[in-house]
Amino acid sequence: MSTKEKLDNESKFKETQKYNLILHNDDINTFDYVIDKLVEICNHEETQAHQCAMITHYKGKCDVKKGDYNTLKSMKENFILSSLSVTIE
């Protein structure tokens, strides 16, 4: 199998597998700011965003969105531009 075929297969796998977007706690951003960004970027309702912010604060991280890799990658970039720490797992 060529390198190109391996990369194509890997890309297809990432597109079909479900991933989690994980928000990590920080000591910089306010609850209101985090909640606003969760509403803006993830389309959360205010209550859901508040719950995710609380879980992140007390547990250190929270999976805020599930989906395909490419969708979450776009959201991750928006969170990073907003100075929030997120990972895709």
Contacts in CASP RR format, 6 or more apart in sequence:
PFRMAT RR
TARGET T0000
AUTHOR 0000-0000-0000
METHOD contacts of the structure
MODEL  1
MSTKEKLDNESKFKETQKYNLILHNDDINTFDYVIDKLVEICNHEETQAH
QCAMITHYKGKCDVKKGDYNTLKSMKENFILSSLSVTIE
1 9 0 8 1.000
14 68 0 8 1.000
14 69 0 8 1.000
14 70 0 8 1.000
15 68 0 8 1.000
15 69 0 8 1.000
15 70 0 8 1.000
16 68 0 8 1.000
17 68 0 8 1.000
17 69 0 8 1.000
18 66 0 8 1.000
18 67 0 8 1.000
18 68 0 8 1.000
19 66 0 8 1.000
19 67 0 8 1.000
19 68 0 8 1.000
19 69 0 8 1.000
19 72 0 8 1.000
19 88 0 8 1.000
19 89 0 8 1.000
20 63 0 8 1.000
20 65 0 8 1.000
20 66 0 8 1.000
20 67 0 8 1.000
20 72 0 8 1.000
20 88 0 8 1.000
20 89 0 8 1.000
21 42 0 8 1.000
21 63 0 8 1.000
21 64 0 8 1.000
21 65 0 8 1.000
21 66 0 8 1.000
21 67 0 8 1.000
21 72 0 8 1.000
21 75 0 8 1.000
21 76 0 8 1.000
21 79 0 8 1.000
21 86 0 8 1.000
21 87 0 8 1.000
21 88 0 8 1.000
22 61 0 8 1.000
22 62 0 8 1.000
22 63 0 8 1.000
22 64 0 8 1.000
22 86 0 8 1.000
22 87 0 8 1.000
22 88 0 8 1.000
22 89 0 8 1.000
23 34 0 8 1.000
23 38 0 8 1.000
23 52 0 8 1.000
23 56 0 8 1.000
23 61 0 8 1.000
23 62 0 8 1.000
23 63 0 8 1.000
23 64 0 8 1.000
23 79 0 8 1.000
23 84 0 8 1.000
23 85 0 8 1.000
23 86 0 8 1.000
24 56 0 8 1.000
24 60 0 8 1.000
24 61 0 8 1.000
24 85 0 8 1.000
24 86 0 8 1.000
24 87 0 8 1.000
25 56 0 8 1.000
25 57 0 8 1.000
25 59 0 8 1.000
25 60 0 8 1.000
25 61 0 8 1.000
26 84 0 8 1.000
26 85 0 8 1.000
28 83 0 8 1.000
29 83 0 8 1.000
29 84 0 8 1.000
31 50 0 8 1.000
31 53 0 8 1.000
31 57 0 8 1.000
34 49 0 8 1.000
34 53 0 8 1.000
34 56 0 8 1.000
34 84 0 8 1.000
35 46 0 8 1.000
35 49 0 8 1.000
35 50 0 8 1.000
35 53 0 8 1.000
36 49 0 8 1.000
37 79 0 8 1.000
37 82 0 8 1.000
37 84 0 8 1.000
38 44 0 8 1.000
38 48 0 8 1.000
38 49 0 8 1.000
38 52 0 8 1.000
38 53 0 8 1.000
38 64 0 8 1.000
39 45 0 8 1.000
39 46 0 8 1.000
39 49 0 8 1.000
41 75 0 8 1.000
41 78 0 8 1.000
41 79 0 8 1.000
41 82 0 8 1.000
42 49 0 8 1.000
42 64 0 8 1.000
42 65 0 8 1.000
42 75 0 8 1.000
44 52 0 8 1.000
44 64 0 8 1.000
52 62 0 8 1.000
52 64 0 8 1.000
55 62 0 8 1.000
56 62 0 8 1.000
56 64 0 8 1.000
63 89 0 8 1.000
64 86 0 8 1.000
65 72 0 8 1.000
65 75 0 8 1.000
69 88 0 8 1.000
72 88 0 8 1.000
73 88 0 8 1.000
75 86 0 8 1.000
76 86 0 8 1.000
76 87 0 8 1.000
76 88 0 8 1.000
79 85 0 8 1.000
79 86 0 8 1.000
80 86 0 8 1.000
END
